[in-house]
Amino acid sequence: MLRRKLRKNSLPKIDINIVSLMDIMTTIIFFLIFMAGFSKFSILSAYSQPVGSGKDLEKKPKFTVSLEIAKPTKVRLNLGPMAGLKIVESDQFFSYLNQNFTGNQTSGYNRLLEARTEDELAVKIQSALIEIKKGFPHEETIRLVVADGITYQSVIHFMEVVREVPEGREPLHLKNLINQRKETRMIFPEISVSALSDEG
Protein backbone atom coordinates (compact mmCIF):
# COMPACT_ATOMS: atom_id res chain seq x y z
CA MET A 1 0.00 0.00 0.00
CA LEU A 2 2.81 2.35 0.94
CA ARG A 3 4.64 1.53 -2.27
CA ARG A 4 1.61 2.47 -4.37
CA LYS A 5 1.32 5.86 -2.64
CA LEU A 6 5.01 6.57 -3.21
CA ARG A 7 4.68 5.71 -6.87
CA LYS A 8 1.71 8.05 -7.26
CA ASN A 9 3.49 10.95 -5.51
CA SER A 10 6.82 10.50 -7.33
CA LEU A 11 7.77 12.96 -10.08
CA PRO A 12 7.30 11.95 -13.72
CA LYS A 13 10.33 10.73 -15.61
CA ILE A 14 11.96 13.39 -17.89
CA ASP A 15 14.32 12.50 -20.71
CA ILE A 16 17.17 14.98 -21.10
CA ASN A 17 18.91 15.16 -24.47
CA ILE A 18 22.55 15.29 -23.37
CA VAL A 19 23.86 15.40 -26.95
CA SER A 20 22.13 18.69 -27.79
CA LEU A 21 23.18 20.18 -24.45
CA MET A 22 26.81 19.23 -25.08
CA ASP A 23 26.65 20.74 -28.59
CA ILE A 24 25.38 24.04 -27.18
CA MET A 25 28.00 24.11 -24.43
CA THR A 26 30.80 23.29 -26.89
CA THR A 27 29.69 26.12 -29.18
CA ILE A 28 29.54 28.61 -26.30
CA ILE A 29 32.99 27.59 -25.01
CA PHE A 30 34.52 27.83 -28.49
CA PHE A 31 32.97 31.28 -28.97
CA LEU A 32 34.30 32.55 -25.63
CA ILE A 33 37.81 31.22 -26.33
CA PHE A 34 37.77 32.79 -29.80
CA MET A 35 36.61 36.18 -28.48
CA ALA A 36 39.20 36.14 -25.70
CA GLY A 37 41.99 35.43 -28.18
CA PHE A 38 40.75 38.12 -30.57
CA SER A 39 40.58 40.70 -27.76
CA LYS A 40 44.19 40.00 -26.76
CA PHE A 41 45.29 40.27 -30.40
CA SER A 42 43.48 43.61 -30.78
CA ILE A 43 45.09 44.98 -27.62
CA LEU A 44 48.57 43.91 -28.73
CA SER A 45 48.04 45.44 -32.17
CA ALA A 46 46.76 48.71 -30.73
CA TYR A 47 49.55 49.16 -28.21
CA SER A 48 52.50 47.78 -30.15
CA GLN A 49 55.05 50.53 -30.80
CA PRO A 50 58.05 50.49 -33.13
CA VAL A 51 61.45 50.68 -31.50
CA GLY A 52 62.49 54.28 -31.00
CA SER A 53 61.37 57.37 -29.17
CA GLY A 54 58.26 59.38 -29.93
CA LYS A 55 60.36 62.21 -31.30
CA ASP A 56 62.07 59.86 -33.75
CA LEU A 57 58.69 58.66 -35.01
CA GLU A 58 57.42 62.20 -35.48
CA LYS A 59 60.49 63.19 -37.49
CA LYS A 60 60.27 60.15 -39.77
CA PRO A 61 58.92 61.25 -43.19
CA LYS A 62 55.66 59.64 -44.25
CA PHE A 63 54.07 59.36 -47.68
CA THR A 64 50.53 60.76 -47.89
CA VAL A 65 48.17 61.12 -50.83
CA SER A 66 44.55 62.20 -50.63
CA LEU A 67 41.70 62.93 -53.00
CA GLU A 68 39.26 65.67 -51.98
CA ILE A 69 35.93 65.09 -53.73
CA ALA A 70 33.97 68.34 -53.69
CA LYS A 71 31.71 67.48 -56.64
CA PRO A 72 31.28 64.42 -58.90
CA THR A 73 33.10 66.42 -61.61
CA LYS A 74 35.62 68.31 -59.45
CA VAL A 75 38.33 66.95 -57.15
CA ARG A 76 41.65 68.04 -55.67
CA LEU A 77 44.58 65.63 -55.54
CA ASN A 78 46.99 66.29 -52.67
CA LEU A 79 50.49 64.93 -52.07
CA GLY A 80 52.13 65.47 -48.70
CA PRO A 81 55.70 66.70 -48.06
CA MET A 82 58.30 64.51 -49.75
CA ALA A 83 61.57 65.55 -48.15
CA GLY A 84 63.33 62.40 -46.98
CA LEU A 85 61.06 59.97 -48.85
CA LYS A 86 62.46 57.25 -51.12
CA ILE A 87 61.33 57.92 -54.68
CA VAL A 88 61.94 55.83 -57.79
CA GLU A 89 63.58 57.90 -60.54
CA SER A 90 63.12 61.09 -58.53
CA ASP A 91 64.32 63.48 -61.24
CA GLN A 92 61.71 62.26 -63.71
CA PHE A 93 59.06 62.15 -60.98
CA PHE A 94 59.60 65.74 -59.83
CA SER A 95 59.70 66.91 -63.43
CA TYR A 96 56.18 65.49 -63.84
CA LEU A 97 54.98 67.12 -60.59
CA ASN A 98 56.41 70.53 -61.44
CA GLN A 99 54.68 70.48 -64.81
CA ASN A 100 51.29 69.27 -63.60
CA PHE A 101 50.98 70.19 -59.91
CA THR A 102 51.33 73.24 -57.69
CA GLY A 103 53.66 73.19 -54.70
CA ASN A 104 57.09 71.94 -53.69
CA GLN A 105 58.86 69.07 -51.91
CA THR A 106 58.74 70.74 -48.50
CA SER A 107 55.06 71.70 -48.30
CA GLY A 108 53.67 69.12 -50.73
CA TYR A 109 51.86 69.27 -54.05
CA ASN A 110 48.24 69.60 -55.13
CA ARG A 111 46.29 69.63 -58.37
CA LEU A 112 42.71 70.55 -59.22
CA LEU A 113 41.03 68.13 -61.63
CA GLU A 114 37.77 68.94 -63.40
CA ALA A 115 35.73 67.35 -66.19
CA ARG A 116 32.29 67.50 -67.78
CA THR A 117 31.27 64.06 -66.50
CA GLU A 118 32.23 61.77 -63.64
CA ASP A 119 33.59 59.17 -66.04
CA GLU A 120 35.86 61.71 -67.74
CA LEU A 121 37.10 62.84 -64.34
CA ALA A 122 37.78 59.23 -63.33
CA VAL A 123 40.17 58.85 -66.27
CA LYS A 124 42.05 62.02 -65.27
CA ILE A 125 42.30 60.92 -61.64
CA GLN A 126 43.61 57.49 -62.52
CA SER A 127 46.17 58.86 -64.98
CA ALA A 128 47.57 61.20 -62.30
CA LEU A 129 47.60 58.46 -59.63
CA ILE A 130 49.43 56.09 -61.97
CA GLU A 131 52.25 58.64 -62.33
CA ILE A 132 52.39 59.03 -58.55
CA LYS A 133 52.44 55.26 -58.13
CA LYS A 134 55.46 55.04 -60.44
CA GLY A 135 57.39 57.22 -58.00
CA PHE A 136 56.11 55.29 -54.96
CA PRO A 137 55.52 51.69 -56.09
CA HIS A 138 55.88 50.44 -52.50
CA GLU A 139 53.06 52.63 -51.15
CA GLU A 140 49.49 51.26 -50.91
CA THR A 141 47.41 53.81 -48.97
CA ILE A 142 45.23 56.70 -50.11
CA ARG A 143 42.62 58.82 -48.32
CA LEU A 144 39.34 59.95 -49.87
CA VAL A 145 37.87 63.13 -48.38
CA VAL A 146 34.23 63.33 -49.43
CA ALA A 147 31.82 66.29 -49.38
CA ASP A 148 28.27 65.87 -48.06
CA GLY A 149 26.59 66.13 -51.44
CA ILE A 150 28.46 63.18 -52.99
CA THR A 151 26.26 60.12 -53.48
CA TYR A 152 27.13 56.65 -52.23
CA GLN A 153 27.40 55.40 -55.82
CA SER A 154 29.94 58.11 -56.66
CA VAL A 155 32.04 57.27 -53.59
CA ILE A 156 32.13 53.60 -54.61
CA HIS A 157 33.06 54.63 -58.16
CA PHE A 158 35.95 56.81 -56.99
CA MET A 159 37.14 54.04 -54.66
CA GLU A 160 37.34 51.70 -57.65
CA VAL A 161 39.19 54.36 -59.63
CA VAL A 162 41.94 54.86 -57.04
CA ARG A 163 42.19 51.15 -56.25
CA GLU A 164 43.04 49.53 -59.57
CA VAL A 165 43.28 49.81 -63.32
CA PRO A 166 40.18 48.21 -64.89
CA GLU A 167 40.24 45.39 -67.40
CA GLY A 168 40.64 46.72 -70.92
CA ARG A 169 43.26 49.30 -69.95
CA GLU A 170 47.00 48.79 -69.97
CA PRO A 171 48.26 47.53 -66.57
CA LEU A 172 50.99 49.33 -64.64
CA HIS A 173 54.62 48.53 -65.35
CA LEU A 174 56.42 49.50 -62.16
CA LYS A 175 60.08 49.58 -61.19
CA ASN A 176 60.98 49.46 -57.51
CA LEU A 177 63.85 50.99 -55.55
CA ILE A 178 66.23 48.13 -56.41
CA ASN A 179 65.38 48.27 -60.12
CA GLN A 180 63.11 45.22 -60.13
CA ARG A 181 60.14 45.40 -62.49
CA LYS A 182 56.62 44.10 -62.07
CA GLU A 183 53.25 44.31 -63.79
CA THR A 184 50.16 45.04 -61.72
CA ARG A 185 46.69 46.55 -61.86
CA MET A 186 46.69 47.74 -58.25
CA ILE A 187 47.27 51.46 -57.66
CA PHE A 188 46.35 52.33 -54.05
CA PRO A 189 44.28 49.41 -52.72
CA GLU A 190 44.24 50.51 -49.06
CA ILE A 191 41.58 53.23 -48.89
CA SER A 192 40.33 55.31 -45.96
CA VAL A 193 37.32 57.63 -46.25
CA SER A 194 36.57 60.78 -44.27
CA ALA A 195 34.22 63.75 -44.53
CA LEU A 196 35.23 67.01 -46.17
CA SER A 197 34.66 69.93 -43.81
CA ASP A 198 32.96 73.14 -44.93
CA GLU A 199 36.20 75.01 -44.38
CA GLY A 200 38.07 72.57 -46.69
C-alpha positions in Angstrom: 0.0 0.0 0.0 2.8 2.3 0.9 4.6 1.5 -2.3 1.6 2.5 -4.4 1.3 5.9 -2.6 5.0 6.6 -3.2 4.7 5.7 -6.9 1.7 8.0 -7.3 3.5 10.9 -5.5 6.8 10.5 -7.3 7.8 13.0 -10.1 7.3 11.9 -13.7 10.3 10.7 -15.6 12.0 13.4 -17.9 14.3 12.5 -20.7 17.2 15.0 -21.1 18.9 15.2 -24.5 22.6 15.3 -23.4 23.9 15.4 -27.0 22.1 18.7 -27.8 23.2 20.2 -24.5 26.8 19.2 -25.1 26.6 20.7 -28.6 25.4 24.0 -27.2 28.0 24.1 -24.4 30.8 23.3 -26.9 29.7 26.1 -29.2 29.5 28.6 -26.3 33.0 27.6 -25.0 34.5 27.8 -28.5 33.0 31.3 -29.0 34.3 32.5 -25.6 37.8 31.2 -26.3 37.8 32.8 -29.8 36.6 36.2 -28.5 39.2 36.1 -25.7 42.0 35.4 -28.2 40.8 38.1 -30.6 40.6 40.7 -27.8 44.2 40.0 -26.8 45.3 40.3 -30.4 43.5 43.6 -30.8 45.1 45.0 -27.6 48.6 43.9 -28.7 48.0 45.4 -32.2 46.8 48.7 -30.7 49.6 49.2 -28.2 52.5 47.8 -30.1 55.1 50.5 -30.8 58.0 50.5 -33.1 61.4 50.7 -31.5 62.5 54.3 -31.0 61.4 57.4 -29.2 58.3 59.4 -29.9 60.4 62.2 -31.3 62.1 59.9 -33.8 58.7 58.7 -35.0 57.4 62.2 -35.5 60.5 63.2 -37.5 60.3 60.1 -39.8 58.9 61.2 -43.2 55.7 59.6 -44.3 54.1 59.4 -47.7 50.5 60.8 -47.9 48.2 61.1 -50.8 44.6 62.2 -50.6 41.7 62.9 -53.0 39.3 65.7 -52.0 35.9 65.1 -53.7 34.0 68.3 -53.7 31.7 67.5 -56.6 31.3 64.4 -58.9 33.1 66.4 -61.6 35.6 68.3 -59.5 38.3 67.0 -57.1 41.7 68.0 -55.7 44.6 65.6 -55.5 47.0 66.3 -52.7 50.5 64.9 -52.1 52.1 65.5 -48.7 55.7 66.7 -48.1 58.3 64.5 -49.8 61.6 65.5 -48.2 63.3 62.4 -47.0 61.1 60.0 -48.8 62.5 57.3 -51.1 61.3 57.9 -54.7 61.9 55.8 -57.8 63.6 57.9 -60.5 63.1 61.1 -58.5 64.3 63.5 -61.2 61.7 62.3 -63.7 59.1 62.2 -61.0 59.6 65.7 -59.8 59.7 66.9 -63.4 56.2 65.5 -63.8 55.0 67.1 -60.6 56.4 70.5 -61.4 54.7 70.5 -64.8 51.3 69.3 -63.6 51.0 70.2 -59.9 51.3 73.2 -57.7 53.7 73.2 -54.7 57.1 71.9 -53.7 58.9 69.1 -51.9 58.7 70.7 -48.5 55.1 71.7 -48.3 53.7 69.1 -50.7 51.9 69.3 -54.0 48.2 69.6 -55.1 46.3 69.6 -58.4 42.7 70.6 -59.2 41.0 68.1 -61.6 37.8 68.9 -63.4 35.7 67.4 -66.2 32.3 67.5 -67.8 31.3 64.1 -66.5 32.2 61.8 -63.6 33.6 59.2 -66.0 35.9 61.7 -67.7 37.1 62.8 -64.3 37.8 59.2 -63.3 40.2 58.8 -66.3 42.1 62.0 -65.3 42.3 60.9 -61.6 43.6 57.5 -62.5 46.2 58.9 -65.0 47.6 61.2 -62.3 47.6 58.5 -59.6 49.4 56.1 -62.0 52.2 58.6 -62.3 52.4 59.0 -58.6 52.4 55.3 -58.1 55.5 55.0 -60.4 57.4 57.2 -58.0 56.1 55.3 -55.0 55.5 51.7 -56.1 55.9 50.4 -52.5 53.1 52.6 -51.1 49.5 51.3 -50.9 47.4 53.8 -49.0 45.2 56.7 -50.1 42.6 58.8 -48.3 39.3 60.0 -49.9 37.9 63.1 -48.4 34.2 63.3 -49.4 31.8 66.3 -49.4 28.3 65.9 -48.1 26.6 66.1 -51.4 28.5 63.2 -53.0 26.3 60.1 -53.5 27.1 56.6 -52.2 27.4 55.4 -55.8 29.9 58.1 -56.7 32.0 57.3 -53.6 32.1 53.6 -54.6 33.1 54.6 -58.2 36.0 56.8 -57.0 37.1 54.0 -54.7 37.3 51.7 -57.7 39.2 54.4 -59.6 41.9 54.9 -57.0 42.2 51.2 -56.2 43.0 49.5 -59.6 43.3 49.8 -63.3 40.2 48.2 -64.9 40.2 45.4 -67.4 40.6 46.7 -70.9 43.3 49.3 -70.0 47.0 48.8 -70.0 48.3 47.5 -66.6 51.0 49.3 -64.6 54.6 48.5 -65.3 56.4 49.5 -62.2 60.1 49.6 -61.2 61.0 49.5 -57.5 63.9 51.0 -55.5 66.2 48.1 -56.4 65.4 48.3 -60.1 63.1 45.2 -60.1 60.1 45.4 -62.5 56.6 44.1 -62.1 53.3 44.3 -63.8 50.2 45.0 -61.7 46.7 46.6 -61.9 46.7 47.7 -58.3 47.3 51.5 -57.7 46.4 52.3 -54.1 44.3 49.4 -52.7 44.2 50.5 -49.1 41.6 53.2 -48.9 40.3 55.3 -46.0 37.3 57.6 -46.3 36.6 60.8 -44.3 34.2 63.8 -44.5 35.2 67.0 -46.2 34.7 69.9 -43.8 33.0 73.1 -44.9 36.2 75.0 -44.4 38.1 72.6 -46.7 
